[in-house]
Amino acid sequence: MRTEILRADGIARAAEIIRAGGLVAVPTETFYGLAADGRNAEAVEKIYAVKGRPEVKPLSLMVHDASAMRRCWSSVPEAALSLAGDFWPGPLTIIYESGDNIPGIVRAGGPTVGLRCPDHPLTLALLAECGAPLAAPSANPSGSPSPKTPAQVLEYFDGKIDAVIDGGECGIGLESTIITLASEPYRILRQGALGADEISARLAADMCIIGLTGGTGTGKTTALGVLRSMGALCLDCDGIYHRLTRESEELKAALTARFGEVYKDGALDRKALGRIVFSDPEALRGLNSITHGFVTAETHRLLREYAMAGGSLAAIDAVGLVEAGEDGLCTAVFGVLAPREARIERVVAREGVSREYAASRVDAQKPDSFYLENCSACLLNDGTRDEFAAKCRAAFEEVIRNGRKERLPRRALL
């Protein structure tokens, strides 16, 4: 057999070889792959034979774009469309339940198949010309280094395969990242050129995230409880902050450096810190500038983790949600408002502090006008707990039902 060297003007010839059941080495952004028609079991058998690859190891399929998912999988999950929208063409292989039309040899007899859209114009042109998915593992004998150039492919397979498309040297030189969406939690099976945090952040951004903000004692905890009963992951940033003050040595060091000895026996003296910051706006700004970074990083980590578990609904409860820029994560942001006296009474009852101290905390926080201006809508907690909970549920159900990323009309008071 003579191995042909094809270039950009040889795509039609490469497609002819593929349709005839032959093997063509193709360039990608990672390495060269050894391609055959993924619907042709006999052609795929040649890949295993030439590579010396055990047939118990499944192959992934190269596809031209996300529209191929419905032809190769039994159904198409929203998470796959989201990932493909951001990362295809690119070094990401997505595994899901296979359609009946994919030969068992491609799947190694399993129920799933991986799809990848390579970021190389010549291979994308070949996929379009063939109109078929291509089984295409790396173009090397099993156990040997993956090739980045046509010359390296020929060192392995000259005279053993039909053709090589010369697309120059591959740029990344790292394998694609592989994620399976076939079960929850989703799992990254191989860490490659695309980072795990990028993947989980994309999935987290597609969740319905409801933001809750407002001053101390307004009733955010009640609103968060409603969302919890609706199945949401509920992130109480105040609770996250208090956990971090116990667990994060970096946060402990930052607070001590800024405010002095505010820790006693390893625990934060909240009242001592409160006496400093609630009587001094500059000190309060300093506290917020320290804590926002730590809490934001932990909030993002928890959202990414939940998204990788297949989660679709989350809530973030934070006094400083808007100031920290976390409102940008949210499908909708609700400000929770309540009369001043009711807020003071709740703080006194909840924390056992003096009325004077509770009032100082309430008065040091943003006025209602801030939330009316900066939130999607505001929920006024001026009745019974049950009445407020019912008001919250109705508002949240509307957001979830509509699935909107755009904000509700500003200054709406519910």
MARTOR-596966 format. One record per residue (C-alpha): residue in one letter; chain; x, y, z. Coordinates in steps of 0.05 Angstrom, whole numbers. Layout:
% residues N
(pt 'A' 'A' (X Y Z))
...
This chain:
% residues 414
(pt 'M' 'A' (0 0 0))
(pt 'R' 'A' (24 70 -17))
(pt 'T' 'A' (6 122 36))
(pt 'E' 'A' (-17 186 0))
(pt 'I' 'A' (2 255 26))
(pt 'L' 'A' (-58 301 19))
(pt 'R' 'A' (-64 375 30))
(pt 'A' 'A' (-121 426 30))
(pt 'D' 'A' (-139 409 -42))
(pt 'G' 'A' (-143 335 -26))
(pt 'I' 'A' (-203 336 21))
(pt 'A' 'A' (-249 305 -32))
(pt 'R' 'A' (-198 249 -42))
(pt 'A' 'A' (-193 237 33))
(pt 'A' 'A' (-269 232 37))
(pt 'E' 'A' (-269 183 -21))
(pt 'I' 'A' (-219 139 18))
(pt 'I' 'A' (-262 143 81))
(pt 'R' 'A' (-326 125 44))
(pt 'A' 'A' (-289 64 14))
(pt 'G' 'A' (-272 39 84))
(pt 'G' 'A' (-200 65 85))
(pt 'L' 'A' (-158 98 139))
(pt 'V' 'A' (-135 171 137))
(pt 'A' 'A' (-92 206 189))
(pt 'V' 'A' (-121 274 203))
(pt 'P' 'A' (-95 336 240))
(pt 'T' 'A' (-128 365 302))
(pt 'E' 'A' (-109 420 351))
(pt 'T' 'A' (-81 366 397))
(pt 'F' 'A' (-49 309 358))
(pt 'Y' 'A' (-59 273 292))
(pt 'G' 'A' (-116 222 293))
(pt 'L' 'A' (-126 158 253))
(pt 'A' 'A' (-195 164 222))
(pt 'A' 'A' (-245 116 192))
(pt 'D' 'A' (-320 120 180))
(pt 'G' 'A' (-349 111 250))
(pt 'R' 'A' (-411 76 221))
(pt 'N' 'A' (-370 23 185))
(pt 'A' 'A' (-351 -33 233))
(pt 'E' 'A' (-302 -64 184))
(pt 'A' 'A' (-265 2 175))
(pt 'V' 'A' (-262 12 250))
(pt 'E' 'A' (-233 -58 258))
(pt 'K' 'A' (-174 -35 214))
(pt 'I' 'A' (-159 20 265))
(pt 'Y' 'A' (-154 -31 321))
(pt 'A' 'A' (-110 -75 278))
(pt 'V' 'A' (-62 -21 253))
(pt 'K' 'A' (-54 10 322))
(pt 'G' 'A' (-51 -56 360))
(pt 'R' 'A' (-106 -28 404))
(pt 'P' 'A' (-145 -76 449))
(pt 'E' 'A' (-217 -80 426))
(pt 'V' 'A' (-240 -73 498))
(pt 'K' 'A' (-221 1 494))
(pt 'P' 'A' (-276 43 462))
(pt 'L' 'A' (-264 97 410))
(pt 'S' 'A' (-292 167 408))
(pt 'L' 'A' (-322 198 346))
(pt 'M' 'A' (-302 262 312))
(pt 'V' 'A' (-362 303 289))
(pt 'H' 'A' (-371 368 251))
(pt 'D' 'A' (-414 404 302))
(pt 'A' 'A' (-465 394 358))
(pt 'S' 'A' (-520 375 309))
(pt 'A' 'A' (-487 307 304))
(pt 'M' 'A' (-507 293 377))
(pt 'R' 'A' (-578 275 357))
(pt 'R' 'A' (-552 226 305))
(pt 'C' 'A' (-501 192 350))
(pt 'W' 'A' (-535 193 419))
(pt 'S' 'A' (-601 166 444))
(pt 'S' 'A' (-619 236 467))
(pt 'V' 'A' (-584 303 476))
(pt 'P' 'A' (-575 331 547))
(pt 'E' 'A' (-576 406 556))
(pt 'A' 'A' (-508 402 591))
(pt 'A' 'A' (-477 374 527))
(pt 'L' 'A' (-505 430 484))
(pt 'S' 'A' (-479 481 534))
(pt 'L' 'A' (-409 452 535))
(pt 'A' 'A' (-407 445 459))
(pt 'G' 'A' (-431 517 452))
(pt 'D' 'A' (-370 542 491))
(pt 'F' 'A' (-316 492 475))
(pt 'W' 'A' (-329 463 406))
(pt 'P' 'A' (-290 462 362))
(pt 'G' 'A' (-238 446 414))
(pt 'P' 'A' (-204 394 458))
(pt 'L' 'A' (-265 367 494))
(pt 'T' 'A' (-295 297 486))
(pt 'I' 'A' (-365 289 514))
(pt 'I' 'A' (-391 219 530))
(pt 'Y' 'A' (-465 202 532))
(pt 'E' 'A' (-513 145 517))
(pt 'S' 'A' (-502 118 447))
(pt 'G' 'A' (-554 113 393))
(pt 'D' 'A' (-569 44 363))
(pt 'N' 'A' (-534 64 298))
(pt 'I' 'A' (-464 66 328))
(pt 'P' 'A' (-429 -1 318))
(pt 'G' 'A' (-413 -41 379))
(pt 'I' 'A' (-339 -43 361))
(pt 'V' 'A' (-335 33 368))
(pt 'R' 'A' (-366 28 437))
(pt 'A' 'A' (-327 -34 457))
(pt 'G' 'A' (-395 -64 470))
(pt 'G' 'A' (-413 -10 521))
(pt 'P' 'A' (-475 34 524))
(pt 'T' 'A' (-440 101 512))
(pt 'V' 'A' (-400 138 460))
(pt 'G' 'A' (-356 200 463))
(pt 'L' 'A' (-361 256 413))
(pt 'R' 'A' (-310 310 397))
(pt 'C' 'A' (-308 367 348))
(pt 'P' 'A' (-235 380 328))
(pt 'D' 'A' (-210 451 320))
(pt 'H' 'A' (-174 443 254))
(pt 'P' 'A' (-201 471 188))
(pt 'L' 'A' (-179 412 145))
(pt 'T' 'A' (-209 359 189))
(pt 'L' 'A' (-273 400 197))
(pt 'A' 'A' (-275 404 120))
(pt 'L' 'A' (-266 329 116))
(pt 'L' 'A' (-323 317 166))
(pt 'A' 'A' (-369 362 125))
(pt 'E' 'A' (-349 327 60))
(pt 'C' 'A' (-360 258 89))
(pt 'G' 'A' (-424 274 125))
(pt 'A' 'A' (-408 220 176))
(pt 'P' 'A' (-376 216 244))
(pt 'L' 'A' (-304 192 243))
(pt 'A' 'A' (-274 143 292))
(pt 'A' 'A' (-206 174 304))
(pt 'P' 'A' (-160 156 361))
(pt 'S' 'A' (-90 184 361))
(pt 'A' 'A' (-48 162 301))
(pt 'N' 'A' (4 121 338))
(pt 'P' 'A' (14 48 356))
(pt 'S' 'A' (-16 36 425))
(pt 'G' 'A' (34 55 478))
(pt 'S' 'A' (75 101 433))
(pt 'P' 'A' (77 177 436))
(pt 'S' 'A' (20 212 399))
(pt 'P' 'A' (44 246 335))
(pt 'K' 'A' (43 322 325))
(pt 'T' 'A' (68 322 252))
(pt 'P' 'A' (54 284 187))
(pt 'A' 'A' (126 259 188))
(pt 'Q' 'A' (115 227 256))
(pt 'V' 'A' (52 193 230))
(pt 'L' 'A' (91 165 171))
(pt 'E' 'A' (145 138 217))
(pt 'Y' 'A' (91 96 249))
(pt 'F' 'A' (45 78 191))
(pt 'D' 'A' (77 92 123))
(pt 'G' 'A' (50 39 76))
(pt 'K' 'A' (0 15 128))
(pt 'I' 'A' (-54 68 120))
(pt 'D' 'A' (-85 99 59))
(pt 'A' 'A' (-69 173 69))
(pt 'V' 'A' (-46 229 114))
(pt 'I' 'A' (-75 299 110))
(pt 'D' 'A' (-17 347 119))
(pt 'G' 'A' (-43 401 165))
(pt 'G' 'A' (25 422 192))
(pt 'E' 'A' (46 414 265))
(pt 'C' 'A' (-9 408 317))
(pt 'G' 'A' (-9 466 365))
(pt 'I' 'A' (-30 442 434))
(pt 'G' 'A' (3 375 440))
(pt 'L' 'A' (-43 354 497))
(pt 'E' 'A' (-99 303 492))
(pt 'S' 'A' (-171 326 495))
(pt 'T' 'A' (-205 328 562))
(pt 'I' 'A' (-258 274 569))
(pt 'I' 'A' (-322 284 609))
(pt 'T' 'A' (-380 235 617))
(pt 'L' 'A' (-451 261 624))
(pt 'A' 'A' (-480 191 623))
(pt 'S' 'A' (-488 190 699))
(pt 'E' 'A' (-490 239 756))
(pt 'P' 'A' (-446 266 783))
(pt 'Y' 'A' (-412 282 717))
(pt 'R' 'A' (-341 258 717))
(pt 'I' 'A' (-278 280 681))
(pt 'L' 'A' (-247 215 659))
(pt 'R' 'A' (-184 246 630))
(pt 'Q' 'A' (-155 315 645))
(pt 'G' 'A' (-128 343 581))
(pt 'A' 'A' (-121 410 547))
(pt 'L' 'A' (-186 439 574))
(pt 'G' 'A' (-187 453 649))
(pt 'A' 'A' (-237 422 696))
(pt 'D' 'A' (-254 490 726))
(pt 'E' 'A' (-272 517 658))
(pt 'I' 'A' (-320 459 646))
(pt 'S' 'A' (-354 463 715))
(pt 'A' 'A' (-359 539 710))
(pt 'R' 'A' (-395 533 644))
(pt 'L' 'A' (-445 483 673))
(pt 'A' 'A' (-454 527 735))
(pt 'A' 'A' (-469 588 692))
(pt 'D' 'A' (-527 550 660))
(pt 'M' 'A' (-562 535 725))
(pt 'C' 'A' (-621 576 749))
(pt 'I' 'A' (-589 616 806))
(pt 'I' 'A' (-632 660 849))
(pt 'G' 'A' (-597 714 889))
(pt 'L' 'A' (-623 739 956))
(pt 'T' 'A' (-596 802 987))
(pt 'G' 'A' (-617 852 1039))
(pt 'G' 'A' (-599 875 1108))
(pt 'T' 'A' (-594 837 1174))
(pt 'G' 'A' (-661 815 1202))
(pt 'T' 'A' (-702 825 1139))
(pt 'G' 'A' (-722 751 1130))
(pt 'K' 'A' (-672 725 1080))
(pt 'T' 'A' (-667 660 1119))
(pt 'T' 'A' (-741 649 1109))
(pt 'A' 'A' (-735 662 1035))
(pt 'L' 'A' (-675 615 1031))
(pt 'G' 'A' (-715 562 1067))
(pt 'V' 'A' (-769 567 1014))
(pt 'L' 'A' (-717 554 960))
(pt 'R' 'A' (-688 496 999))
(pt 'S' 'A' (-758 465 1001))
(pt 'M' 'A' (-760 473 926))
(pt 'G' 'A' (-697 430 918))
(pt 'A' 'A' (-646 486 910))
(pt 'L' 'A' (-574 484 932))
(pt 'C' 'A' (-576 541 984))
(pt 'L' 'A' (-512 579 997))
(pt 'D' 'A' (-516 625 1057))
(pt 'C' 'A' (-456 670 1048))
(pt 'D' 'A' (-459 691 1121))
(pt 'G' 'A' (-455 618 1141))
(pt 'I' 'A' (-398 607 1092))
(pt 'Y' 'A' (-362 667 1122))
(pt 'H' 'A' (-369 640 1193))
(pt 'R' 'A' (-345 571 1171))
(pt 'L' 'A' (-285 602 1137))
(pt 'T' 'A' (-268 643 1199))
(pt 'R' 'A' (-259 576 1234))
(pt 'E' 'A' (-227 536 1178))
(pt 'S' 'A' (-186 584 1135))
(pt 'E' 'A' (-118 602 1163))
(pt 'E' 'A' (-110 653 1107))
(pt 'L' 'A' (-174 689 1128))
(pt 'K' 'A' (-154 687 1201))
(pt 'A' 'A' (-88 719 1184))
(pt 'A' 'A' (-120 773 1141))
(pt 'L' 'A' (-171 793 1195))
(pt 'T' 'A' (-118 794 1250))
(pt 'A' 'A' (-71 837 1208))
(pt 'R' 'A' (-126 887 1194))
(pt 'F' 'A' (-164 889 1260))
(pt 'G' 'A' (-116 863 1313))
(pt 'E' 'A' (-131 809 1364))
(pt 'V' 'A' (-203 792 1344))
(pt 'Y' 'A' (-192 717 1354))
(pt 'K' 'A' (-196 685 1423))
(pt 'D' 'A' (-176 613 1432))
(pt 'G' 'A' (-178 603 1357))
(pt 'A' 'A' (-249 629 1349))
(pt 'L' 'A' (-270 696 1320))
(pt 'D' 'A' (-297 744 1373))
(pt 'R' 'A' (-355 770 1331))
(pt 'K' 'A' (-377 822 1382))
(pt 'A' 'A' (-307 851 1387))
(pt 'L' 'A' (-302 855 1312))
(pt 'G' 'A' (-372 884 1308))
(pt 'R' 'A' (-354 940 1357))
(pt 'I' 'A' (-298 959 1310))
(pt 'V' 'A' (-332 957 1243))
(pt 'F' 'A' (-404 978 1257))
(pt 'S' 'A' (-383 1045 1286))
(pt 'D' 'A' (-332 1060 1232))
(pt 'P' 'A' (-353 1059 1158))
(pt 'E' 'A' (-281 1054 1135))
(pt 'A' 'A' (-268 994 1179))
(pt 'L' 'A' (-332 961 1152))
(pt 'R' 'A' (-308 972 1081))
(pt 'G' 'A' (-242 941 1101))
(pt 'L' 'A' (-277 880 1129))
(pt 'N' 'A' (-319 872 1067))
(pt 'S' 'A' (-259 878 1021))
(pt 'I' 'A' (-225 821 1058))
(pt 'T' 'A' (-285 774 1066))
(pt 'H' 'A' (-316 783 997))
(pt 'G' 'A' (-257 751 962))
(pt 'F' 'A' (-255 690 1007))
(pt 'V' 'A' (-331 679 1007))
(pt 'T' 'A' (-336 690 932))
(pt 'A' 'A' (-283 638 917))
(pt 'E' 'A' (-317 587 962))
(pt 'T' 'A' (-386 603 933))
(pt 'H' 'A' (-360 592 862))
(pt 'R' 'A' (-328 526 883))
(pt 'L' 'A' (-393 501 913))
(pt 'L' 'A' (-433 521 851))
(pt 'R' 'A' (-384 486 805))
(pt 'E' 'A' (-386 424 847))
(pt 'Y' 'A' (-463 424 847))
(pt 'A' 'A' (-465 435 772))
(pt 'M' 'A' (-419 375 762))
(pt 'A' 'A' (-469 335 804))
(pt 'G' 'A' (-523 352 754))
(pt 'G' 'A' (-555 407 795))
(pt 'S' 'A' (-600 457 761))
(pt 'L' 'A' (-627 504 816))
(pt 'A' 'A' (-585 543 866))
(pt 'A' 'A' (-593 603 912))
(pt 'I' 'A' (-542 652 940))
(pt 'D' 'A' (-560 691 1003))
(pt 'A' 'A' (-512 749 1015))
(pt 'V' 'A' (-518 818 1046))
(pt 'G' 'A' (-464 843 998))
(pt 'L' 'A' (-486 804 937))
(pt 'V' 'A' (-489 865 891))
(pt 'E' 'A' (-427 898 919))
(pt 'A' 'A' (-386 835 909))
(pt 'G' 'A' (-410 830 837))
(pt 'E' 'A' (-443 763 850))
(pt 'D' 'A' (-509 788 822))
(pt 'G' 'A' (-479 776 753))
(pt 'L' 'A' (-483 701 766))
(pt 'C' 'A' (-557 702 780))
(pt 'T' 'A' (-618 691 737))
(pt 'A' 'A' (-654 740 782))
(pt 'V' 'A' (-635 778 846))
(pt 'F' 'A' (-687 792 900))
(pt 'G' 'A' (-676 845 952))
(pt 'V' 'A' (-710 827 1018))
(pt 'L' 'A' (-737 887 1057))
(pt 'A' 'A' (-771 894 1124))
(pt 'P' 'A' (-789 952 1172))
(pt 'R' 'A' (-731 976 1214))
(pt 'E' 'A' (-762 960 1282))
(pt 'A' 'A' (-779 889 1260))
(pt 'R' 'A' (-707 879 1238))
(pt 'I' 'A' (-679 904 1304))
(pt 'E' 'A' (-726 858 1344))
(pt 'R' 'A' (-704 798 1302))
(pt 'V' 'A' (-630 812 1313))
(pt 'V' 'A' (-640 819 1388))
(pt 'A' 'A' (-680 755 1393))
(pt 'R' 'A' (-634 715 1348))
(pt 'E' 'A' (-566 736 1375))
(pt 'G' 'A' (-581 758 1446))
(pt 'V' 'A' (-549 826 1437))
(pt 'S' 'A' (-572 893 1463))
(pt 'R' 'A' (-623 934 1425))
(pt 'E' 'A' (-570 989 1417))
(pt 'Y' 'A' (-521 941 1386))
(pt 'A' 'A' (-575 911 1340))
(pt 'A' 'A' (-596 981 1318))
(pt 'S' 'A' (-523 1000 1302))
(pt 'R' 'A' (-518 939 1258))
(pt 'V' 'A' (-582 953 1221))
(pt 'D' 'A' (-567 1027 1211))
(pt 'A' 'A' (-497 1012 1185))
(pt 'Q' 'A' (-525 973 1126))
(pt 'K' 'A' (-551 995 1059))
(pt 'P' 'A' (-618 1033 1056))
(pt 'D' 'A' (-678 1002 1022))
(pt 'S' 'A' (-667 1049 962))
(pt 'F' 'A' (-603 1012 946))
(pt 'Y' 'A' (-639 946 937))
(pt 'L' 'A' (-697 978 899))
(pt 'E' 'A' (-646 1007 850))
(pt 'N' 'A' (-599 947 843))
(pt 'C' 'A' (-642 884 848))
(pt 'S' 'A' (-688 851 798))
(pt 'A' 'A' (-745 857 847))
(pt 'C' 'A' (-755 866 922))
(pt 'L' 'A' (-795 823 970))
(pt 'L' 'A' (-826 863 1027))
(pt 'N' 'A' (-830 823 1092))
(pt 'D' 'A' (-885 861 1128))
(pt 'G' 'A' (-934 806 1147))
(pt 'T' 'A' (-932 738 1180))
(pt 'R' 'A' (-878 687 1166))
(pt 'D' 'A' (-926 643 1126))
(pt 'E' 'A' (-950 702 1085))
(pt 'F' 'A' (-879 721 1069))
(pt 'A' 'A' (-860 649 1051))
(pt 'A' 'A' (-920 645 1003))
(pt 'K' 'A' (-899 711 970))
(pt 'C' 'A' (-828 684 961))
(pt 'R' 'A' (-851 618 931))
(pt 'A' 'A' (-895 652 880))
(pt 'A' 'A' (-838 698 858))
(pt 'F' 'A' (-787 642 855))
(pt 'E' 'A' (-833 596 816))
(pt 'E' 'A' (-842 649 763))
(pt 'V' 'A' (-767 656 753))
(pt 'I' 'A' (-757 580 750))
(pt 'R' 'A' (-816 572 703))
(pt 'N' 'A' (-792 625 655))
(pt 'G' 'A' (-719 603 660))
(pt 'R' 'A' (-698 673 644))
(pt 'K' 'A' (-628 702 646))
(pt 'E' 'A' (-654 772 636))
(pt 'R' 'A' (-673 812 698))
(pt 'L' 'A' (-743 824 722))
(pt 'P' 'A' (-764 898 717))
(pt 'R' 'A' (-723 939 766))
(pt 'R' 'A' (-755 971 827))
(pt 'A' 'A' (-811 919 828))
(pt 'L' 'A' (-836 912 899))
(pt 'L' 'A' (-872 847 913))
